[in-house]
Amino acid sequence: MALRSVMNPHFIFNVLSSIQYFITRNDELNAINYLTSFSKLMRTVLTRSVADLVSLREELDLLHDYVHLEKLRFEKKFDVRIECDKHINPDEISMPSLLIQPYVENAILHGLYNKEGEGHLLISVSADGEFLRFVIEDDGIGRKAAQAFRDKSKTKRQSMGTKLTEERLIILNGDSQPPVVYEDLYEGNEPAGTRAIIRVKTNPL
């Protein structure tokens, strides 16, 4: 399930389409860079999918590689900031692998992709007792507008990534609190993005 949440056919199809796009433009450098980044990400995903736990640093590195690939695909339509609380040593904390990427993908594809102009994505992590608190925040079009785009799309796809991941989190966290909370952001009365807050139970290394 962890592997499926990241390597869904839709994502792989989009990657291959992007490589084809660069080739048809005779953009050899971007095609090579994109293929290299994709190969690195897939190697990492396959390696992590058989591991019960990875370090927080490894999970953040995977997110960095994934976002870099999406920035290339969308030709730098958004920028990203990844922050780790200074009181956390990411080499000393372990967590289940491949948990956060589906929420980052949602922020990019549903929040930022349809935004006019450049968007901004924040990925931050802090400690919350025996849990890690991940915040995925975008300044995109908001959940209501994103749903309207999906409803009008000719190819309606139900992503299993967040559904499978939320099921994993409920089991792994082992408490009654919701593992994921969404907050709609506003500037005045206008939608100004979405914030997803994810709780992940950790283990010491």
TILO-287312 format. One line per field, with one value per atom (N, C-alpha, C, O, CB): atom name; z, y, x; residue number from 1. Coordinates in steps of 0.05 Angstrom, whole numbers, plus 5000, padded with zeros to 4 digits. Glycine has a CB too. Example, Ala and Ser with C-alpha at 12.3 -4.5 7.8 and 13.67 -1.06 7.14 Angstrom:
2
site: c(N,CA,C,O,CB,N,CA,C,O,CB)
c3: c(5156,5156,5156,5169,5181,5142,5143,5157,5161,5114)
c2: c(4886,4910,4934,4934,4911,4955,4979,5001,5023,4988)
c1: c(5264,5246,5264,5285,5226,5257,5273,5258,5268,5282)
pos: c(1,1,1,1,1,2,2,2,2,2)
END
This chain:
205
site: c(N,CA,C,O,CB,N,CA,C,O,CB,N,CA,C,O,CB,N,CA,C,O,CB,N,CA,C,O,CB,N,CA,C,O,CB,N,CA,C,O,CB,N,CA,C,O,CB,N,CA,C,O,CB,N,CA,C,O,CB,N,CA,C,O,CB,N,CA,C,O,CB,N,CA,C,O,CB,N,CA,C,O,CB,N,CA,C,O,CB,N,CA,C,O,CB,N,CA,C,O,CB,N,CA,C,O,CB,N,CA,C,O,CB,N,CA,C,O,CB,N,CA,C,O,CB,N,CA,C,O,CB,N,CA,C,O,CB,N,CA,C,O,CB,N,CA,C,O,CB,N,CA,C,O,CB,N,CA,C,O,CB,N,CA,C,O,CB,N,CA,C,O,CB,N,CA,C,O,CB,N,CA,C,O,CB,N,CA,C,O,CB,N,CA,C,O,CB,N,CA,C,O,CB,N,CA,C,O,CB,N,CA,C,O,CB,N,CA,C,O,CB,N,CA,C,O,CB,N,CA,C,O,CB,N,CA,C,O,CB,N,CA,C,O,CB,N,CA,C,O,CB,N,CA,C,O,CB,N,CA,C,O,CB,N,CA,C,O,CB,N,CA,C,O,CB,N,CA,C,O,CB,N,CA,C,O,CB,N,CA,C,O,CB,N,CA,C,O,CB,N,CA,C,O,CB,N,CA,C,O,CB,N,CA,C,O,CB,N,CA,C,O,CB,N,CA,C,O,CB,N,CA,C,O,CB,N,CA,C,O,CB,N,CA,C,O,CB,N,CA,C,O,CB,N,CA,C,O,CB,N,CA,C,O,CB,N,CA,C,O,CB,N,CA,C,O,CB,N,CA,C,O,CB,N,CA,C,O,CB,N,CA,C,O,CB,N,CA,C,O,CB,N,CA,C,O,CB,N,CA,C,O,CB,N,CA,C,O,CB,N,CA,C,O,CB,N,CA,C,O,CB,N,CA,C,O,CB,N,CA,C,O,CB,N,CA,C,O,CB,N,CA,C,O,CB,N,CA,C,O,CB,N,CA,C,O,CB,N,CA,C,O,CB,N,CA,C,O,CB,N,CA,C,O,CB,N,CA,C,O,CB,N,CA,C,O,CB,N,CA,C,O,CB,N,CA,C,O,CB,N,CA,C,O,CB,N,CA,C,O,CB,N,CA,C,O,CB,N,CA,C,O,CB,N,CA,C,O,CB,N,CA,C,O,CB,N,CA,C,O,CB,N,CA,C,O,CB,N,CA,C,O,CB,N,CA,C,O,CB,N,CA,C,O,CB,N,CA,C,O,CB,N,CA,C,O,CB,N,CA,C,O,CB,N,CA,C,O,CB,N,CA,C,O,CB,N,CA,C,O,CB,N,CA,C,O,CB,N,CA,C,O,CB,N,CA,C,O,CB,N,CA,C,O,CB,N,CA,C,O,CB,N,CA,C,O,CB,N,CA,C,O,CB,N,CA,C,O,CB,N,CA,C,O,CB,N,CA,C,O,CB,N,CA,C,O,CB,N,CA,C,O,CB,N,CA,C,O,CB,N,CA,C,O,CB,N,CA,C,O,CB,N,CA,C,O,CB,N,CA,C,O,CB,N,CA,C,O,CB,N,CA,C,O,CB,N,CA,C,O,CB,N,CA,C,O,CB,N,CA,C,O,CB,N,CA,C,O,CB,N,CA,C,O,CB,N,CA,C,O,CB,N,CA,C,O,CB,N,CA,C,O,CB,N,CA,C,O,CB,N,CA,C,O,CB,N,CA,C,O,CB,N,CA,C,O,CB,N,CA,C,O,CB,N,CA,C,O,CB,N,CA,C,O,CB,N,CA,C,O,CB,N,CA,C,O,CB,N,CA,C,O,CB,N,CA,C,O,CB,N,CA,C,O,CB,N,CA,C,O,CB,N,CA,C,O,CB,N,CA,C,O,CB,N,CA,C,O,CB,N,CA,C,O,CB,N,CA,C,O,CB,N,CA,C,O,CB,N,CA,C,O,CB,N,CA,C,O,CB,N,CA,C,O,CB,N,CA,C,O,CB,N,CA,C,O,CB,N,CA,C,O,CB,N,CA,C,O,CB,N,CA,C,O,CB,N,CA,C,O,CB,N,CA,C,O,CB,N,CA,C,O,CB,N,CA,C,O,CB,N,CA,C,O,CB,N,CA,C,O,CB,N,CA,C,O,CB,N,CA,C,O,CB,N,CA,C,O,CB,N,CA,C,O,CB,N,CA,C,O,CB,N,CA,C,O,CB,N,CA,C,O,CB,N,CA,C,O,CB,N,CA,C,O,CB,N,CA,C,O,CB,N,CA,C,O,CB,N,CA,C,O,CB,N,CA,C,O,CB,N,CA,C,O,CB,N,CA,C,O,CB,N,CA,C,O,CB,N,CA,C,O,CB,N,CA,C,O,CB,N,CA,C,O,CB,N,CA,C,O,CB,N,CA,C,O,CB,N,CA,C,O,CB,N,CA,C,O,CB,N,CA,C,O,CB,N,CA,C,O,CB,N,CA,C,O,CB,N,CA,C,O,CB,N,CA,C,O,CB,N,CA,C,O,CB,N,CA,C,O,CB,N,CA,C,O,CB,N,CA,C,O,CB,N,CA,C,O,CB,N,CA,C,O,CB,N,CA,C,O,CB,N,CA,C,O,CB,N,CA,C,O,CB,N,CA,C,O,CB,N,CA,C,O,CB,N,CA,C,O,CB,N,CA,C,O,CB,N,CA,C,O,CB,N,CA,C,O,CB)
c3: c(5000,5000,5000,4987,5024,5015,5015,4987,4979,5035,4973,4946,4928,4912,4936,4930,4913,4917,4898,4917,4941,4947,4933,4927,4977,4927,4913,4883,4866,4925,4876,4848,4835,4823,4847,4836,4823,4793,4784,4834,4777,4748,4736,4717,4735,4749,4739,4741,4723,4755,4764,4768,4748,4736,4797,4744,4725,4696,4681,4726,4689,4662,4658,4637,4659,4678,4676,4673,4657,4700,4688,4686,4657,4645,4706,4647,4620,4599,4579,4613,4603,4584,4585,4564,4591,4609,4611,4597,4584,4640,4600,4586,4556,4542,4595,4547,4518,4509,4487,4512,4525,4519,4515,4496,4541,4533,4531,4506,4492,4555,4499,4476,4450,4432,4475,4448,4424,4420,4398,4425,4442,4440,4435,4434,4465,4432,4429,4453,4451,4404,4477,4501,4515,4535,4520,4505,4514,4543,4558,4497,4551,4579,4599,4618,4582,4595,4613,4613,4634,4607,4589,4587,4604,4619,4558,4601,4616,4646,4662,4607,4654,4682,4695,4717,4686,4679,4689,4693,4713,4671,4672,4674,4697,4710,4647,4701,4723,4750,4768,4722,4753,4778,4782,4805,4778,4761,4763,4772,4789,4737,4759,4766,4795,4809,4748,4805,4833,4852,4872,4838,4845,4862,4863,4884,4853,4840,4839,4854,4867,4810,4852,4867,4897,4912,4859,4905,4934,4943,4964,4939,4927,4935,4937,4956,4914,4918,4918,4943,4955,4893,4949,4973,4998,5016,4973,5001,5026,5029,5052,5026,5007,5009,5023,5033,4981,5025,5039,5068,5082,5024,5075,5102,5121,5113,5101,5145,5164,5173,5176,5189,5178,5188,5173,5164,5219,5171,5160,5179,5195,5130,5176,5192,5181,5158,5192,5198,5189,5167,5148,5213,5168,5147,5120,5100,5154,5120,5095,5084,5060,5100,5101,5092,5080,5060,5115,5093,5083,5056,5039,5103,5054,5029,5006,4984,5032,5012,4991,4983,4959,5002,5002,4995,4978,4959,5021,4985,4969,4940,4921,4981,4936,4909,4894,4870,4911,4908,4894,4886,4863,4913,4903,4897,4874,4857,4922,4875,4853,4826,4807,4859,4826,4801,4791,4768,4805,4810,4803,4794,4776,4826,4806,4797,4768,4752,4816,4762,4734,4715,4694,4732,4724,4707,4701,4679,4719,4721,4718,4712,4714,4743,4705,4696,4717,4710,4669,4742,4764,4769,4773,4758,4768,4773,4802,4809,4764,4819,4848,4860,4849,4862,4884,4899,4924,4931,4906,4938,4961,4984,4979,4954,5008,5032,5050,5057,5047,5057,5075,5101,5101,5062,5123,5149,5169,5171,5159,5185,5207,5233,5234,5202,5253,5278,5288,5288,5300,5297,5305,5330,5335,5311,5345,5368,5361,5378,5389,5335,5326,5312,5294,5308,5319,5303,5284,5293,5322,5258,5240,5236,5225,5213,5246,5244,5268,5268,5242,5289,5313,5316,5337,5337,5297,5299,5274,5252,5300,5279,5257,5255,5274,5260,5231,5226,5204,5188,5219,5201,5178,5152,5151,5180,5132,5107,5089,5091,5092,5071,5049,5059,5049,5031,5080,5091,5082,5080,5121,5077,5073,5044,5038,5085,5025,4997,4985,4970,4981,4992,4980,4986,4970,4989,5010,5017,5003,4997,5048,4999,4983,4954,4942,4984,4943,4916,4914,4894,4908,4934,4933,4932,4917,4958,4949,4950,4922,4914,4971,4909,4883,4861,4847,4876,4859,4836,4839,4819,4833,4863,4867,4877,4872,4887,4891,4901,4883,4877,4928,4875,4861,4831,4817,4870,4820,4791,4776,4755,4783,4787,4774,4783,4776,4778,4799,4809,4787,4773,4835,4785,4766,4779,4802,4759,4764,4775,4792,4794,4792,4803,4819,4846,4859,4822,4855,4881,4900,4893,4878,4925,4946,4962,4969,4965,4968,4983,5008,5005,4966,5031,5056,5066,5069,5077,5073,5086,5112,5111,5068,5134,5160,5178,5177,5173,5196,5216,5243,5245,5207,5263,5291,5309,5301,5300,5334,5353,5368,5375,5373,5374,5389,5407,5402,5370,5429,5447,5432,5422,5457,5432,5418,5388,5374,5431,5379,5351,5337,5349,5349,5311,5293,5282,5275,5271,5279,5268,5241,5241,5288,5219,5193,5184,5188,5172,5173,5162,5132,5125,5177,5115,5086,5079,5081,5070,5072,5067,5040,5032,5089,5025,4999,4998,5013,4976,4979,4975,4949,4934,4976,4944,4919,4919,4933,4912,4902,4897,4919,4918,4870,4937,4958,4950,4926,4965,4970,4965,4949,4933,4992,4954,4940,4910,4894,4951,4903,4874,4862,4839,4871,4877,4866,4860,4840,4886,4878,4873,4848,4833,4897,4844,4820,4794,4774,4820,4795,4772,4768,4745,4777,4789,4786,4775,4759,4813,4784,4774,4744,4730,4789,4734,4705,4688,4664,4701,4701,4686,4671,4681,4705,4647,4631,4642,4637,4601,4655,4666,4696,4709,4655,4708,4737,4750,4745,4745,4766,4778,4808,4820,4770,4820,4850,4860,4857,4859,4871,4882,4907,4925,4887,4908,4931,4951,4973,4923,4943,4960,4988,5007,4947,4991,5018,5033,5057,5016,5018,5032,5044,5067,5012,5029,5039,5062,5082,5017,5059,5079,5105,5127,5069,5103,5127,5142,5167,5120,5127,5140,5154,5176,5119,5142,5154,5180,5201,5135,5179,5202,5226,5249,5194,5220,5242,5257,5282,5231,5242,5254,5268,5291,5233,5255,5266,5291,5310,5245,5291,5313,5338,5360,5306,5334,5356,5376,5400,5370,5368,5387,5373,5349,5398,5387,5376,5362,5350,5398,5362,5349,5319,5309,5359,5303,5274,5266,5275,5260,5248,5240,5222,5220,5228,5208,5188,5192,5194,5159,5193,5196,5173,5169,5224,5159,5138,5148,5161,5112,5141,5147,5121,5106,5168,5116,5093,5100,5121,5083,5084,5089,5073,5050,5082,5085,5071,5074,5094,5082,5054,5056,5054,5032,5034,5077,5077,5073,5088,5055,5053,5047,5023,5015,5041,5012,4989,4997,5014,4970,4984,4990,4984,4963,4973,5001,4998,5003,5010,5016,4999,5002,5022,5032,5010,5027,5045,5062,5053,5028,5087,5105,5114,5124,5130,5111,5120,5143,5141,5098,5166,5190,5194,5198,5215,5194,5196,5221,5225,5171,5238,5261,5256,5246,5286,5262,5257,5282,5293,5233,5292,5315,5308,5287,5327,5325,5319,5337,5356,5322,5329,5345,5346,5326,5332,5369,5370,5353,5351,5399,5342,5328,5346,5338,5303)
c2: c(4976,5000,5025,5045,5000,5024,5047,5053,5076,5043,5032,5035,5046,5064,5008,5036,5044,5073,5087,5027,5083,5111,5131,5153,5116,5123,5141,5135,5153,5139,5109,5102,5095,5073,5078,5113,5107,5111,5127,5125,5097,5098,5127,5134,5081,5143,5170,5186,5201,5184,5183,5198,5189,5206,5194,5163,5153,5161,5169,5122,5161,5170,5199,5206,5166,5216,5244,5249,5266,5260,5233,5236,5229,5244,5217,5207,5198,5218,5223,5170,5230,5250,5275,5287,5258,5282,5305,5301,5319,5312,5277,5270,5271,5282,5242,5261,5262,5292,5298,5248,5309,5337,5350,5365,5351,5345,5356,5346,5361,5350,5321,5309,5322,5329,5279,5325,5337,5366,5377,5335,5379,5407,5408,5429,5422,5384,5382,5394,5404,5396,5392,5403,5380,5368,5415,5373,5349,5351,5332,5344,5375,5379,5374,5359,5407,5386,5382,5353,5342,5401,5340,5313,5295,5277,5303,5299,5283,5288,5269,5289,5314,5321,5309,5298,5351,5310,5300,5269,5258,5307,5256,5227,5218,5198,5215,5233,5227,5230,5213,5245,5251,5256,5235,5226,5284,5228,5207,5180,5166,5204,5173,5148,5147,5127,5143,5170,5172,5168,5154,5198,5182,5180,5151,5141,5199,5139,5112,5092,5073,5103,5095,5078,5081,5062,5084,5106,5112,5100,5087,5142,5103,5093,5063,5052,5102,5049,5020,5010,4990,5010,5024,5017,5021,5003,5033,5043,5050,5033,5028,5079,5024,5009,4982,4971,5004,4972,4946,4951,4931,4928,4976,4982,4989,5005,5005,4978,4986,5015,5029,4967,5023,5050,5062,5049,5049,5089,5104,5128,5134,5114,5140,5164,5187,5188,5171,5207,5231,5244,5255,5250,5244,5257,5243,5256,5256,5217,5202,5209,5212,5172,5212,5219,5247,5253,5217,5266,5293,5294,5309,5311,5277,5276,5266,5276,5258,5246,5236,5258,5261,5212,5273,5295,5316,5327,5308,5322,5341,5332,5347,5346,5306,5295,5295,5302,5266,5289,5289,5317,5321,5277,5336,5364,5375,5389,5382,5368,5377,5366,5381,5367,5342,5330,5345,5350,5300,5351,5365,5394,5404,5365,5406,5433,5433,5451,5445,5412,5410,5405,5416,5387,5388,5381,5405,5409,5359,5422,5445,5471,5493,5450,5467,5489,5511,5535,5499,5503,5522,5540,5565,5540,5528,5543,5551,5568,5527,5538,5543,5540,5527,5525,5553,5549,5533,5531,5576,5523,5506,5512,5519,5476,5510,5513,5489,5483,5540,5474,5451,5459,5465,5426,5458,5466,5444,5430,5491,5440,5421,5436,5451,5398,5433,5447,5443,5420,5437,5464,5462,5445,5436,5490,5439,5421,5392,5374,5428,5386,5358,5351,5365,5354,5328,5317,5296,5274,5304,5302,5283,5257,5238,5297,5255,5230,5211,5188,5235,5222,5206,5198,5185,5223,5204,5198,5181,5187,5223,5159,5143,5144,5150,5113,5138,5138,5119,5111,5167,5110,5094,5109,5133,5085,5095,5108,5114,5102,5091,5133,5140,5149,5140,5115,5166,5175,5203,5208,5174,5220,5248,5256,5275,5265,5242,5249,5252,5271,5228,5235,5239,5265,5276,5217,5276,5302,5325,5346,5306,5322,5341,5341,5362,5336,5317,5315,5329,5343,5286,5325,5339,5369,5383,5331,5380,5409,5419,5441,5416,5404,5413,5411,5431,5397,5387,5382,5396,5405,5353,5398,5409,5438,5453,5392,5445,5473,5492,5514,5473,5484,5502,5501,5521,5497,5478,5474,5494,5505,5445,5498,5515,5544,5560,5504,5551,5578,5596,5587,5579,5620,5639,5651,5660,5662,5650,5661,5640,5617,5685,5648,5630,5624,5642,5642,5599,5591,5585,5585,5567,5580,5575,5551,5548,5600,5533,5509,5508,5511,5483,5503,5500,5472,5462,5521,5458,5433,5436,5441,5409,5433,5437,5414,5400,5464,5409,5387,5396,5409,5362,5390,5397,5373,5355,5423,5374,5353,5359,5382,5350,5337,5340,5315,5296,5342,5316,5293,5270,5273,5284,5246,5223,5223,5203,5198,5245,5247,5269,5287,5253,5266,5288,5301,5288,5277,5327,5343,5355,5374,5366,5344,5354,5374,5369,5331,5396,5416,5419,5426,5443,5415,5419,5442,5439,5392,5464,5488,5500,5503,5509,5505,5518,5543,5546,5498,5561,5585,5583,5603,5610,5560,5554,5563,5582,5525,5550,5560,5551,5560,5550,5534,5525,5500,5493,5547,5486,5459,5461,5443,5446,5482,5484,5488,5474,5507,5506,5511,5486,5480,5535,5473,5449,5427,5413,5439,5424,5404,5411,5393,5402,5437,5445,5438,5429,5475,5442,5434,5404,5395,5442,5388,5359,5351,5332,5346,5364,5357,5362,5348,5372,5383,5390,5374,5374,5419,5360,5346,5322,5309,5336,5318,5295,5269,5248,5299,5270,5246,5248,5257,5242,5239,5241,5217,5194,5240,5223,5202,5204,5225,5205,5181,5180,5171,5147,5161,5190,5183,5166,5173,5208,5144,5126,5134,5123,5097,5152,5158,5167,5154,5180,5188,5198,5179,5176,5226,5165,5146,5123,5116,5135,5111,5090,5099,5085,5077,5123,5134,5139,5134,5159,5150,5156,5130,5129,5171,5109,5083,5073,5062,5062,5077,5069,5084,5073,5073,5111,5128,5121,5121,5157,5114,5106,5082,5081,5100,5063,5039,5045,5036,5017,5060,5065,5083,5079,5077,5103,5122,5109,5115,5147,5092,5077,5094,5086,5062,5116,5132,5141,5135,5156,5155,5162,5189,5196,5163,5203,5229,5226,5207,5246,5244,5242,5246,5265,5262,5229,5233,5256,5266,5207,5265,5287,5307,5299,5276,5332,5354,5374,5381,5367,5382,5402,5429,5430,5392,5450,5477,5493,5494,5491,5507,5524,5552,5563,5526,5563,5589,5611,5606,5588,5634,5657,5682,5686,5660,5700,5728,5744,5747,5736,5754,5766,5744,5725,5788,5747,5727,5709,5691,5739,5713,5698,5674,5677,5717,5651,5628,5634,5646,5604,5625,5631,5607,5610,5654,5583,5559,5540,5543,5567,5520,5497,5489,5490,5473,5482,5471,5443,5439,5491,5424,5397,5392,5396,5376,5382,5376,5346,5335,5392,5333,5304,5296,5306,5292,5279,5269,5241,5224,5268,5237,5212,5203,5218,5214,5179,5169,5161,5149,5144,5168,5163,5142,5133,5190,5135,5116,5127,5138,5087,5124,5132,5113,5089,5133,5124,5108,5099,5085,5123)
c1: c(5017,5000,5017,5010,4981,5040,5058,5068,5070,5081,5076,5087,5065,5071,5097,5041,5019,5012,5005,4995,5015,5007,5025,5017,5009,5050,5068,5069,5067,5096,5073,5077,5051,5048,5096,5031,5006,5009,5026,4984,4994,4997,4995,5008,4977,4977,4973,4999,5006,4950,5013,5038,5059,5072,5049,5062,5082,5075,5093,5084,5050,5041,5049,5059,5011,5044,5050,5080,5089,5040,5096,5125,5135,5150,5139,5125,5133,5123,5137,5122,5100,5090,5108,5113,5061,5117,5135,5162,5172,5139,5173,5198,5193,5210,5208,5171,5164,5162,5171,5138,5150,5147,5174,5178,5131,5193,5220,5234,5248,5237,5230,5243,5232,5248,5239,5206,5194,5203,5202,5164,5210,5220,5250,5262,5214,5262,5291,5306,5328,5301,5293,5304,5319,5309,5282,5342,5356,5365,5363,5381,5374,5383,5361,5365,5395,5338,5316,5306,5299,5293,5306,5297,5316,5306,5297,5342,5361,5359,5359,5390,5357,5355,5329,5330,5354,5307,5282,5283,5274,5259,5294,5296,5315,5309,5307,5336,5355,5341,5344,5379,5326,5311,5290,5286,5298,5276,5255,5267,5256,5240,5290,5303,5312,5308,5327,5322,5331,5307,5309,5345,5285,5262,5251,5244,5240,5249,5238,5256,5246,5234,5282,5300,5296,5296,5330,5293,5288,5262,5261,5288,5241,5214,5215,5204,5193,5227,5228,5244,5237,5241,5265,5281,5266,5266,5308,5252,5238,5213,5205,5230,5201,5176,5179,5159,5165,5203,5207,5218,5223,5227,5222,5232,5209,5191,5253,5209,5188,5191,5171,5189,5216,5221,5244,5262,5227,5243,5265,5270,5253,5259,5293,5298,5282,5275,5329,5277,5263,5278,5266,5259,5305,5321,5316,5314,5351,5314,5309,5282,5279,5311,5262,5235,5235,5222,5214,5249,5251,5266,5260,5264,5287,5302,5284,5286,5327,5267,5249,5230,5224,5234,5219,5201,5215,5203,5190,5240,5256,5258,5255,5283,5265,5268,5242,5241,5279,5220,5194,5186,5177,5172,5189,5181,5199,5189,5183,5224,5242,5233,5233,5271,5223,5213,5188,5185,5207,5170,5146,5152,5138,5126,5171,5179,5189,5183,5200,5205,5214,5191,5189,5234,5172,5149,5132,5123,5133,5128,5111,5127,5117,5094,5153,5170,5170,5166,5162,5175,5179,5155,5157,5203,5131,5106,5103,5087,5082,5119,5117,5145,5162,5096,5148,5172,5165,5142,5187,5185,5180,5200,5223,5182,5191,5208,5203,5180,5202,5224,5222,5236,5260,5234,5222,5233,5230,5210,5218,5251,5251,5258,5278,5272,5242,5246,5275,5285,5226,5287,5316,5320,5342,5326,5299,5301,5300,5302,5279,5295,5294,5319,5329,5269,5330,5352,5341,5333,5375,5339,5326,5340,5329,5323,5365,5379,5374,5381,5409,5360,5356,5327,5320,5364,5310,5281,5274,5281,5264,5260,5251,5220,5206,5260,5210,5182,5175,5193,5172,5150,5143,5148,5144,5113,5156,5164,5140,5119,5184,5144,5125,5098,5077,5122,5098,5072,5064,5040,5074,5083,5076,5072,5058,5098,5085,5084,5056,5052,5099,5037,5010,4998,4983,4992,5003,4992,5006,4994,4993,5032,5047,5037,5033,5077,5032,5022,4995,4990,5019,4977,4951,4954,4940,4935,4972,4977,4986,4977,4997,5003,5014,4993,4988,5039,4981,4963,4936,4924,4959,4925,4898,4899,4880,4883,4920,4921,4936,4927,4933,4960,4979,4977,4982,5006,4970,4971,4953,4960,4964,4929,4909,4910,4893,4881,4930,4933,4945,4963,4950,4935,4947,4972,4971,4927,4994,5019,5033,5024,5014,5055,5072,5060,5049,5100,5062,5052,5074,5098,5034,5066,5086,5076,5053,5089,5095,5090,5108,5132,5093,5097,5112,5108,5086,5104,5131,5130,5146,5170,5142,5133,5147,5142,5121,5139,5161,5157,5167,5188,5173,5151,5158,5151,5137,5144,5161,5155,5129,5123,5178,5114,5089,5088,5073,5064,5104,5106,5119,5141,5078,5106,5117,5109,5113,5108,5098,5089,5106,5116,5059,5107,5116,5092,5072,5135,5093,5071,5081,5097,5062,5071,5078,5056,5032,5080,5065,5046,5052,5075,5047,5032,5035,5017,4992,5028,5028,5012,5017,5041,5018,4996,4999,4982,4963,4991,4989,4973,4958,4956,4991,4947,4933,4904,4897,4934,4888,4861,4841,4818,4852,4849,4831,4816,4814,4812,4805,4793,4767,4762,4788,4751,4725,4730,4717,4709,4748,4754,4767,4762,4771,4785,4798,4778,4780,4819,4758,4737,4721,4713,4718,4716,4702,4717,4706,4696,4744,4761,4759,4757,4790,4760,4758,4731,4730,4764,4710,4683,4680,4666,4662,4694,4693,4712,4711,4697,4731,4752,4740,4722,4774,4750,4740,4751,4739,4748,4774,4786,4786,4805,4815,4764,4761,4776,4769,4731,4796,4812,4809,4812,4841,4803,4801,4829,4836,4779,4843,4870,4867,4851,4886,4882,4881,4903,4903,4884,4921,4944,4937,4946,4960,4921,4915,4896,4898,4902,4878,4860,4876,4872,4840,4895,4911,4929,4932,4928,4940,4958,4944,4954,4972,4919,4904,4897,4897,4878,4892,4886,4912,4910,4877,4935,4960,4964,4972,4984,4959,4965,4947,4956,4960,4922,4903,4914,4914,4875,4924,4935,4962,4966,4940,4979,5006,5005,5020,5024,4988,4987,4974,4983,4971,4955,4943,4928,4927,4964,4916,4900,4875,4871,4915,4858,4831,4831,4811,4811,4853,4854,4856,4869,4878,4844,4846,4875,4887,4827,4886,4914,4919,4941,4923,4897,4900,4878,4854,4901,4885,4865,4870,4893,4866,4849,4852,4841,4820,4837,4855,4845,4845,4864,4864,4822,4820,4830,4822,4790,4847,4860,4846,4837,4890,4844,4830,4846,4860,4801,4843,4851,4825,4814,4872,4816,4790,4769,4769,4787,4752,4733,4741,4726,4706,4765,4774,4791,4808,4789,4786,4803,4833,4839,4794,4851,4879,4897,4920,4888,4885,4902,4891,4869,4930,4907,4899,4923,4946,4889,4916,4937,4928,4906,4941,4946,4941,4960,4985,4945,4950,4966,4965,4943,4956,4988,4990,5006,5028,5003,4994,5008,5019,5004,4988,5044,5057,5072,5089,5077,5066,5079,5108,5113,5064,5127,5155,5168,5156,5170,5192,5208,5236,5246,5207,5250,5278,5296,5290,5289,5317,5337,5359,5378,5348)
pos: c(1,1,1,1,1,2,2,2,2,2,3,3,3,3,3,4,4,4,4,4,5,5,5,5,5,6,6,6,6,6,7,7,7,7,7,8,8,8,8,8,9,9,9,9,9,10,10,10,10,10,11,11,11,11,11,12,12,12,12,12,13,13,13,13,13,14,14,14,14,14,15,15,15,15,15,16,16,16,16,16,17,17,17,17,17,18,18,18,18,18,19,19,19,19,19,20,20,20,20,20,21,21,21,21,21,22,22,22,22,22,23,23,23,23,23,24,24,24,24,24,25,25,25,25,25,26,26,26,26,26,27,27,27,27,27,28,28,28,28,28,29,29,29,29,29,30,30,30,30,30,31,31,31,31,31,32,32,32,32,32,33,33,33,33,33,34,34,34,34,34,35,35,35,35,35,36,36,36,36,36,37,37,37,37,37,38,38,38,38,38,39,39,39,39,39,40,40,40,40,40,41,41,41,41,41,42,42,42,42,42,43,43,43,43,43,44,44,44,44,44,45,45,45,45,45,46,46,46,46,46,47,47,47,47,47,48,48,48,48,48,49,49,49,49,49,50,50,50,50,50,51,51,51,51,51,52,52,52,52,52,53,53,53,53,53,54,54,54,54,54,55,55,55,55,55,56,56,56,56,56,57,57,57,57,57,58,58,58,58,58,59,59,59,59,59,60,60,60,60,60,61,61,61,61,61,62,62,62,62,62,63,63,63,63,63,64,64,64,64,64,65,65,65,65,65,66,66,66,66,66,67,67,67,67,67,68,68,68,68,68,69,69,69,69,69,70,70,70,70,70,71,71,71,71,71,72,72,72,72,72,73,73,73,73,73,74,74,74,74,74,75,75,75,75,75,76,76,76,76,76,77,77,77,77,77,78,78,78,78,78,79,79,79,79,79,80,80,80,80,80,81,81,81,81,81,82,82,82,82,82,83,83,83,83,83,84,84,84,84,84,85,85,85,85,85,86,86,86,86,86,87,87,87,87,87,88,88,88,88,88,89,89,89,89,89,90,90,90,90,90,91,91,91,91,91,92,92,92,92,92,93,93,93,93,93,94,94,94,94,94,95,95,95,95,95,96,96,96,96,96,97,97,97,97,97,98,98,98,98,98,99,99,99,99,99,100,100,100,100,100,101,101,101,101,101,102,102,102,102,102,103,103,103,103,103,104,104,104,104,104,105,105,105,105,105,106,106,106,106,106,107,107,107,107,107,108,108,108,108,108,109,109,109,109,109,110,110,110,110,110,111,111,111,111,111,112,112,112,112,112,113,113,113,113,113,114,114,114,114,114,115,115,115,115,115,116,116,116,116,116,117,117,117,117,117,118,118,118,118,118,119,119,119,119,119,120,120,120,120,120,121,121,121,121,121,122,122,122,122,122,123,123,123,123,123,124,124,124,124,124,125,125,125,125,125,126,126,126,126,126,127,127,127,127,127,128,128,128,128,128,129,129,129,129,129,130,130,130,130,130,131,131,131,131,131,132,132,132,132,132,133,133,133,133,133,134,134,134,134,134,135,135,135,135,135,136,136,136,136,136,137,137,137,137,137,138,138,138,138,138,139,139,139,139,139,140,140,140,140,140,141,141,141,141,141,142,142,142,142,142,143,143,143,143,143,144,144,144,144,144,145,145,145,145,145,146,146,146,146,146,147,147,147,147,147,148,148,148,148,148,149,149,149,149,149,150,150,150,150,150,151,151,151,151,151,152,152,152,152,152,153,153,153,153,153,154,154,154,154,154,155,155,155,155,155,156,156,156,156,156,157,157,157,157,157,158,158,158,158,158,159,159,159,159,159,160,160,160,160,160,161,161,161,161,161,162,162,162,162,162,163,163,163,163,163,164,164,164,164,164,165,165,165,165,165,166,166,166,166,166,167,167,167,167,167,168,168,168,168,168,169,169,169,169,169,170,170,170,170,170,171,171,171,171,171,172,172,172,172,172,173,173,173,173,173,174,174,174,174,174,175,175,175,175,175,176,176,176,176,176,177,177,177,177,177,178,178,178,178,178,179,179,179,179,179,180,180,180,180,180,181,181,181,181,181,182,182,182,182,182,183,183,183,183,183,184,184,184,184,184,185,185,185,185,185,186,186,186,186,186,187,187,187,187,187,188,188,188,188,188,189,189,189,189,189,190,190,190,190,190,191,191,191,191,191,192,192,192,192,192,193,193,193,193,193,194,194,194,194,194,195,195,195,195,195,196,196,196,196,196,197,197,197,197,197,198,198,198,198,198,199,199,199,199,199,200,200,200,200,200,201,201,201,201,201,202,202,202,202,202,203,203,203,203,203,204,204,204,204,204,205,205,205,205,205)
END
